[in-house]
Amino acid sequence: MTRYKRQDPEITRRKFINVAMGTTAAVGGVSLLSTLGAANPVFRLTADKMPPLEGDILVHAEESKEGRPITVADLSTQLVRAWAMGKDEDGNDVIRKGDPNNILALYRFPQGQLVAPTNLEATVDGQIVAYSDICTHAGCSVSDSDINAGQMRCPCHSGEYDPKRGAIVTGGPPPKPLAQLPIRQDGDRLVVAGFFLTPPYPYHNSEAEWNNVKQEVEEALT
Ligand code: FES
């Protein structure tokens, strides 16, 4: 697993705001933004707030089994939520859930069902795929659709995504697909193979901001 080496580099103010606002960021955010803007505190990018990193193990996010490594057998065509788990500066396991935007959605589809624009090289055997589970419209957590079979649906404003086609937007207001996270298999475990392939929420509209986050993380790891 990736080990966090340097202590407490600064986190960007924008990222902290999204952490503070959680996965239901959009509604009622003005007063919180105003408060944060006035306070202008110093924010820190700690190991638990880092985005999923290469070498992290994927673990269950569901409360009853949180932290348990996810195996291939745990996955199906139904969404399984996951966190990435790495190491802190002392070598202890750390689940990267300090930033709620780090929540992930995992699927396992029968061979041949995952198609472009899914990056199949970033999946396990073209069958297991991982995405950010945070809607690119306003940051809600996305679920399986109970209306359109095989689709993902955002409960906040009915955004829809197709998890078999790179989580492209198939309905509603989301401006961008869910970001795909590259993964690989290591024995029984599923392991993160690198950063998200495209900027995840809340950086989905700014490649530059996402690049800054990645640079910040890489500096913290050297
Ligand atoms: S937050 Fe609006 S559709 Fe998801």
Residues whose N, C-alpha, C, O or C-beta is under 5 A from the ligand:
A	BS01	FES	C135 H137 A138 G139 C140 C154 C156 H157 S158 G159 P174
